[in-house]
Amino acid sequence: MKNSKLLISVSRMIFPFTVLFGFYVILNGSNSPGGGFQGGAILATGILITYFSNPSRVIDVHRLVIFEKYLFFLLLMVVVGQYIFAQHSGLYLVILNLVIGLKVAIGLTAIVAVFIEEGR
């Protein structure tokens, strides 16, 4: 299936704004509604829009799964680090939201990529 050049161009133009808005929701989640999961879902949407607009691209699912495992380990280290150095709770929430957002974005992208690869 070949998509139009207009769809590819529009998705490339939307991608930076989607990523920017996703990181805004992640980083602002410690002070307002939103946070890691919501921002991660927005980031995954931006990644998948560019992927669906150009289906000739291939996502390496194995790398995504490995990166998600590293993010899980980093998430555990952030939580353990908060218990050891319990001084900066605001910074802790920002870092926690960032790691959770990246983990959700990579996880949702990997799930959709696995479905697409199995369908090929």
Secondary structure, DSSP 8 states (H G I E B T S, - for coil): ----HHHHHHHHHHHHHHHHHHHHHHHHTTTSS--HHHHHHHHHHHHHHHHHH-TT----HHHHHHHHHHHHHHHHHHHHHHHHSTT-HHHHHHHHHHHHHHHHHHHHHHHHHHHHHHH-
